[in-house]
Amino acid sequence: MGLELRRFFLAGSWSDLKSRVISALILGIIVIALTAIGGWPFRVLCALTGIIVFDEWARMTRAKRVRPIYHFARGALIVAVVALVFDLGLLAVAIVGGAMIFIAATDRDERSARWVHWGLFYAGAAALAPGMLRGSDPAGLATLGFIIVVVWSTDIFAYFTGRTLGGPKLLPAVSPKKTLSGAAGGLLAGTILGAVYAHFVSGEVGAFIIVLAAILSVVGQAGDLFESWIKRRFGVKDSGRLIPGHGGLMDRIDALVVAMAVTWAVGVAIAGFGEPARGIFAL
């Protein structure tokens, strides 16, 4: 029995586990620390994240070939994230939105800059959504903690469930390693642990939080698949080499980007632009 277990954990599908765990722990400590601090240090983290994500996106999609529009988009993103650092979230959103409209109008006929266009949107979401959600109040911290718990537990349990149970593939044309069992295990874990976290933070768990946790688990996995599709579309293995065992930053936060954006949209719809996190946790 011991020999069988040893062979199981030394199997090829588990060979990358050590580097994945170490890099995930280091990244996790940094993110959690700055998230807890909040304020401008966290917004600086968000700003750097947006710029790195845009550069990785441009590398993967070869968006740099459309040089004038690429440089315009990158410049607009930098101005937007600087506005975010100074807590001017609405101005940052307006800058990204205006730049996207300009690119779409300029490139209406050629459509050669569509990857730059959507790269600006994706990188803007990666920076602005968490930066505006966090704010400086307990609701912002609780909301980001909720998203992180749901997405990371989904990712971890999907990985282990899929490697352990195997079975039919989820979308083999996009991501050959992902299984239906892994997706289901991740969804179940993300929903349950999200609800546990919400109960710990607010003392209650309503249907809204349970449904939101399930939605974030699903869209987080969809975000992961979306990046996998882009990498297959352009024939690249990783978005970059920034994080050992995970590739680039996009490879690690692809699920978080989508989950943060969806949570921000839900929070804005409920509580408005000023304090979107209060739409999730009214603390």
RAMOSUL-V94423 format. One record per backbone hydrogen bond with DSSP energy under -1.0 kcal/mol. NH is the residue of the N-H (numbers start at 1). CO is the residue of the C=O. Records with the same first field share a line. If there is no record, write none. Layout:
NH=CO, CO
This chain:
5=1
6=2
7=3
8=4
9=5
10=6
14=11
15=12
17=14
20=16
21=17
22=18
23=19
24=20
25=21
26=22
27=23
28=24
29=25
30=26
31=27
32=28
33=29
34=30
35=31
36=32
37=33
38=34
39=135
42=38
43=39
44=40
45=41
46=42
47=43
48=44
49=45
50=46
51=47
52=48
53=49
54=50
55=51
56=52
57=53
58=54
59=55
60=56
61=57
63=58
65=62
66=63
67=65
70=66
71=67
72=68
73=69
74=70
75=71
76=72
77=73
78=74
79=75
80=76
81=77
82=78
83=79
84=80
85=81
86=82
87=84
88=83
92=88
93=89
94=90
95=91
96=92
97=93
98=94
99=95
100=96
101=97
102=98
103=99
104=100
105=101
106=102
107=103
111=107
117=113
118=114
119=115
120=116
121=117
122=118
123=119
124=120
125=121
126=122
127=123
128=124
129=125
131=127
132=128
133=129
134=130
135=131
141=137
142=138
143=139
144=140
145=141
146=142
147=143
148=144
149=145
150=146
151=147
152=148
153=149
154=150
155=151
156=152
157=153
158=154
159=155
160=156
161=157
162=158
163=159
164=160
165=161
166=162
170=178
174=171
175=171
178=175
180=168
183=179
184=180
185=181
186=182
187=183
188=184
189=185
190=186
191=187
192=188
193=189
194=190
195=191
196=192
197=193
198=194
199=195
200=196
201=197
202=198
203=199
210=206
211=207
212=208
213=209
214=210
215=211
216=212
217=213
218=214
219=215
220=216
221=217
222=218
223=219
224=220
225=221
226=222
227=223
228=224
229=225
230=226
231=227
232=228
233=229
234=230
236=231
243=247
246=243
247=243
252=249
253=249
254=250
257=253
258=254
259=255
260=256
261=257
262=258
263=259
264=260
265=261
266=262
267=263
268=264
269=265
270=266
271=267
272=268
278=275
279=276
280=277
281=277
283=281
